[in-house]
Amino acid sequence: MAARPPGSPEPAEEQGPPNPIQAATEGDPNGIGSSPAVTTEPAEARPAESGKPPPGKKRRLRFLRELPVLIVIAFVLALLIKSFLVQAFFIPSESMDPTLKIGDRVLVEKVLTHPHRGWIVVFRNPHPTVQPHRNWLQAFGHWLSEGFGISTPPDEDFIKRVIGLPGDTVECRAGNVYIDGQKLDESYLKASIKAHGRDTRPCGPFHVPPGHLFVMGDNRPDSNDSRYGLGYIPIDDVVGRAFVIIWPPSRIRWLG
């Protein structure tokens, strides 16, 4: 170490960087700094970060984005069901009264193999009239209105009860129907006979050809059916079997 000349002042001690604790407590008799204590605010109390919507709003926005897709899916499912499984039909005439009244809407199941005697079936008009020309939008709307039972032109689809099956011989005598010479039990006509009377007009004999049906309305005195006008109905023209009345609410019931 170099010698220090006599009388020269003491050199100042080198000092390191200031101590933050010392600086905070310097001049504080209690040893507590004047700086405020550091606290941690709960996460839920913090305001949402700018630019990010709250969770509830995010869910609503996601639902609104998905809503058109859900509507399209529901619409497609309804059309598939209408085309292949079940369809609603509007009753336009009194030929099945009082079993089916004008304005009733019925559901028709399309999945059927061989029609049974006594079934109420919907079938296409075997002698259709010329339909007016429709553009694609009008045709699509017409198809939808029929599928949901809103409207059904009376000359386009019929609804009757199956009486004769392929190979049967059908005959009407004294107000009763005979199949191959045997009287047919038609207990379902009690209400109709009470309301409209018994139809005693003779008819037949009719020999039902293969692949066809003989149909009649429950309102026998006022029904355009296989006896008068319609003739035999090709099974291929049968749309399906009516199994329930769905409208109006007071008329809801199963069709046996």
C-alpha positions as CSV (number, residue, x, y, z in Angstrom):
1,M,0.0,0.0,0.0
2,A,1.4,3.5,-0.9
3,A,2.4,5.7,2.0
4,R,0.0,8.6,2.8
5,P,1.7,12.0,3.3
6,P,1.3,13.5,6.8
7,G,-1.6,15.8,7.2
8,S,-3.5,14.5,4.1
9,P,-7.3,13.8,4.7
10,E,-8.7,10.4,5.1
11,P,-9.9,9.0,1.8
12,A,-13.7,8.4,1.7
13,E,-14.8,4.8,2.0
14,E,-16.1,3.2,-1.1
15,Q,-19.9,2.6,-0.9
16,G,-21.8,-0.1,-2.8
17,P,-25.2,0.3,-4.3
18,P,-27.9,1.5,-1.9
19,N,-29.8,-1.1,0.1
20,P,-33.5,-0.9,-0.7
21,I,-34.5,-2.0,2.8
22,Q,-32.2,0.4,4.4
23,A,-33.4,3.2,2.1
24,A,-37.0,2.3,2.9
25,T,-36.4,2.2,6.7
26,E,-34.0,5.1,7.0
27,G,-35.4,7.8,9.1
28,D,-38.3,5.5,10.3
29,P,-38.0,4.9,14.0
30,N,-40.3,1.8,13.8
31,G,-38.3,0.3,11.0
32,I,-41.3,0.3,8.6
33,G,-40.9,2.0,5.3
34,S,-43.2,4.8,4.2
35,S,-44.0,2.9,1.0
36,P,-47.5,1.3,1.0
37,A,-47.8,-2.5,1.4
38,V,-48.1,-4.5,-1.9
39,T,-51.4,-6.4,-2.1
40,T,-52.7,-9.0,-4.6
41,E,-56.2,-8.2,-5.9
42,P,-58.4,-11.3,-6.3
43,A,-58.8,-12.4,-10.0
44,E,-62.5,-12.2,-10.0
45,A,-62.4,-8.6,-8.8
46,R,-60.2,-7.5,-11.6
47,P,-61.9,-5.8,-14.5
48,A,-62.2,-7.8,-17.7
49,E,-59.4,-7.2,-20.1
50,S,-60.2,-4.7,-22.7
51,G,-61.5,-6.1,-26.0
52,K,-62.7,-9.5,-24.6
53,P,-66.5,-9.9,-24.0
54,P,-67.8,-11.5,-20.8
55,P,-68.5,-15.2,-20.8
56,G,-72.3,-14.8,-21.0
57,K,-72.0,-12.6,-24.0
58,K,-69.7,-15.0,-25.7
59,R,-72.2,-17.8,-25.2
60,R,-75.0,-15.7,-26.8
61,L,-72.8,-14.8,-29.7
62,R,-71.9,-18.5,-30.3
63,F,-75.6,-19.5,-30.1
64,L,-76.5,-16.8,-32.7
65,R,-73.8,-18.1,-35.0
66,E,-75.0,-21.6,-34.7
67,L,-78.7,-20.8,-35.0
68,P,-78.8,-20.8,-38.9
69,V,-77.1,-24.2,-39.0
70,L,-79.6,-25.6,-36.5
71,I,-82.5,-24.3,-38.5
72,V,-81.2,-25.8,-41.7
73,I,-80.6,-29.2,-40.0
74,A,-84.2,-29.2,-38.5
75,F,-85.6,-28.2,-41.9
76,V,-83.8,-31.0,-43.7
77,L,-84.8,-33.6,-41.1
78,A,-88.5,-32.5,-41.4
79,L,-88.3,-32.9,-45.2
80,L,-86.7,-36.4,-44.9
81,I,-89.4,-37.4,-42.4
82,K,-92.1,-36.0,-44.7
83,S,-90.7,-37.8,-47.8
84,F,-90.0,-41.2,-46.3
85,L,-91.7,-41.8,-42.9
86,V,-94.7,-39.6,-41.9
87,Q,-96.8,-37.0,-43.6
88,A,-99.7,-34.8,-42.5
89,F,-102.8,-34.7,-44.7
90,F,-105.8,-32.3,-44.7
91,I,-109.3,-33.8,-45.0
92,P,-111.2,-32.0,-47.7
93,S,-114.5,-33.8,-48.0
94,E,-117.3,-35.6,-46.0
95,S,-116.7,-39.0,-47.6
96,M,-115.3,-40.4,-44.3
97,D,-117.6,-38.5,-41.9
98,P,-117.9,-38.8,-38.9
99,T,-114.7,-40.9,-38.7
100,L,-112.9,-38.0,-40.3
101,K,-114.4,-34.6,-40.6
102,I,-113.6,-31.7,-43.0
103,G,-110.7,-29.8,-41.7
104,D,-109.2,-32.7,-39.7
105,R,-105.5,-33.3,-40.1
106,V,-104.2,-36.8,-39.9
107,L,-100.7,-38.3,-39.9
108,V,-100.0,-40.9,-42.5
109,E,-97.2,-43.5,-42.1
110,K,-95.5,-44.3,-45.4
111,V,-93.6,-47.4,-44.3
112,L,-96.1,-50.1,-45.2
113,T,-95.8,-53.4,-47.1
114,H,-99.3,-54.9,-47.8
115,P,-102.4,-52.9,-47.0
116,H,-104.9,-54.7,-44.7
117,R,-108.7,-54.7,-44.9
118,G,-110.1,-52.0,-42.7
119,W,-107.1,-49.7,-42.9
120,I,-107.8,-46.0,-43.7
121,V,-105.4,-45.2,-46.6
122,V,-104.4,-42.1,-48.5
123,F,-103.8,-42.6,-52.3
124,R,-103.2,-40.6,-55.3
125,N,-106.1,-39.8,-57.6
126,P,-106.2,-42.5,-60.3
127,H,-107.7,-40.0,-62.7
128,P,-105.8,-36.8,-61.9
129,T,-106.8,-33.5,-63.5
130,V,-104.3,-31.3,-65.3
131,Q,-102.4,-29.3,-62.8
132,P,-101.6,-25.6,-63.4
133,H,-98.0,-24.9,-64.4
134,R,-95.8,-23.9,-61.5
135,N,-92.3,-22.5,-61.4
136,W,-89.8,-24.2,-59.1
137,L,-90.5,-21.9,-56.2
138,Q,-94.3,-22.3,-56.4
139,A,-93.9,-26.1,-56.8
140,F,-91.6,-26.2,-53.7
141,G,-94.1,-24.2,-51.7
142,H,-96.9,-26.4,-52.8
143,W,-94.9,-29.5,-51.8
144,L,-94.2,-28.1,-48.4
145,S,-97.8,-27.1,-47.7
146,E,-99.0,-30.6,-48.5
147,G,-96.2,-32.2,-46.5
148,F,-97.2,-30.2,-43.3
149,G,-100.9,-30.7,-43.9
150,I,-101.7,-27.1,-44.6
151,S,-103.5,-27.8,-47.8
152,T,-104.4,-30.7,-50.0
153,P,-106.3,-30.2,-53.2
154,P,-109.4,-32.5,-53.2
155,D,-108.7,-33.9,-56.7
156,E,-105.1,-34.8,-55.9
157,D,-105.2,-37.2,-53.0
158,F,-108.0,-39.3,-51.6
159,I,-108.5,-41.0,-48.2
160,K,-110.8,-44.1,-48.0
161,R,-111.1,-47.4,-46.2
162,V,-109.7,-50.6,-47.6
163,I,-112.6,-53.0,-48.3
164,G,-111.4,-55.4,-50.9
165,L,-107.9,-56.9,-51.4
166,P,-106.4,-58.4,-54.6
167,G,-108.4,-61.4,-55.7
168,D,-111.5,-60.6,-53.6
169,T,-115.1,-60.4,-54.9
170,V,-116.9,-57.5,-53.4
171,E,-120.7,-57.1,-53.4
172,C,-123.2,-54.8,-51.7
173,R,-126.6,-56.3,-50.7
174,A,-129.3,-54.8,-48.5
175,G,-127.0,-52.3,-46.9
176,N,-124.2,-54.8,-46.1
177,V,-120.9,-55.6,-47.8
178,Y,-120.0,-59.2,-48.8
179,I,-116.5,-60.5,-49.5
180,D,-116.4,-63.7,-51.4
181,G,-120.0,-64.3,-50.3
182,Q,-119.3,-63.7,-46.6
183,K,-120.8,-60.7,-44.8
184,L,-118.2,-58.2,-43.7
185,D,-118.2,-57.1,-40.1
186,E,-118.2,-53.2,-40.3
187,S,-118.6,-52.1,-36.7
188,Y,-116.7,-48.9,-37.5
189,L,-119.8,-47.7,-39.4
190,K,-122.1,-47.4,-36.4
191,A,-121.5,-43.7,-36.0
192,S,-121.8,-43.0,-39.7
193,I,-125.1,-45.0,-40.0
194,K,-126.5,-43.1,-37.1
195,A,-125.5,-39.7,-38.7
196,H,-126.2,-40.4,-42.3
197,G,-128.4,-43.5,-42.5
198,R,-127.6,-46.9,-44.0
199,D,-126.8,-47.0,-47.8
200,T,-129.0,-49.8,-49.2
201,R,-128.0,-49.4,-52.8
202,P,-126.8,-52.7,-54.4
203,C,-123.4,-52.8,-56.0
204,G,-121.2,-55.4,-57.7
205,P,-120.1,-58.0,-57.8
206,F,-116.6,-56.5,-58.3
207,H,-113.6,-58.8,-58.8
208,V,-110.5,-57.0,-57.5
209,P,-107.6,-57.5,-59.9
210,P,-104.0,-58.4,-58.7
211,G,-102.1,-55.4,-57.4
212,H,-105.2,-53.4,-56.7
213,L,-107.6,-52.4,-53.9
214,F,-111.3,-51.8,-53.6
215,V,-111.9,-48.8,-51.3
216,M,-115.1,-47.2,-49.8
217,G,-115.8,-44.2,-47.7
218,D,-117.4,-44.5,-44.3
219,N,-120.1,-42.1,-45.3
220,R,-121.5,-44.6,-47.8
221,P,-124.5,-42.5,-49.0
222,D,-122.1,-39.7,-50.0
223,S,-118.8,-41.1,-51.1
224,N,-117.1,-41.2,-54.5
225,D,-115.2,-44.5,-54.1
226,S,-114.5,-47.8,-56.0
227,R,-118.3,-48.3,-56.4
228,Y,-118.8,-45.1,-58.3
229,G,-116.1,-43.3,-60.3
230,L,-112.8,-44.3,-58.7
231,G,-112.7,-47.9,-59.7
232,Y,-109.9,-50.1,-58.4
233,I,-106.9,-48.4,-56.8
234,P,-103.3,-49.6,-57.7
235,I,-101.4,-50.5,-54.6
236,D,-98.5,-48.5,-56.0
237,D,-100.6,-45.4,-55.7
238,V,-101.1,-45.8,-52.0
239,V,-99.2,-43.1,-50.1
240,G,-99.7,-44.6,-46.7
241,R,-102.0,-45.5,-43.8
242,A,-103.7,-42.8,-41.6
243,F,-103.1,-43.7,-38.0
244,V,-103.9,-40.6,-35.9
245,I,-105.9,-37.4,-36.0
246,I,-103.6,-34.6,-34.8
247,W,-105.9,-31.5,-35.4
248,P,-108.1,-30.0,-34.0
249,P,-107.2,-30.7,-30.4
250,S,-110.7,-31.8,-29.5
251,R,-110.5,-34.5,-32.2
252,I,-107.1,-36.0,-31.4
253,R,-107.3,-39.8,-31.3
254,W,-105.8,-43.0,-32.8
255,L,-107.4,-44.5,-35.9
256,G,-107.9,-48.2,-35.5
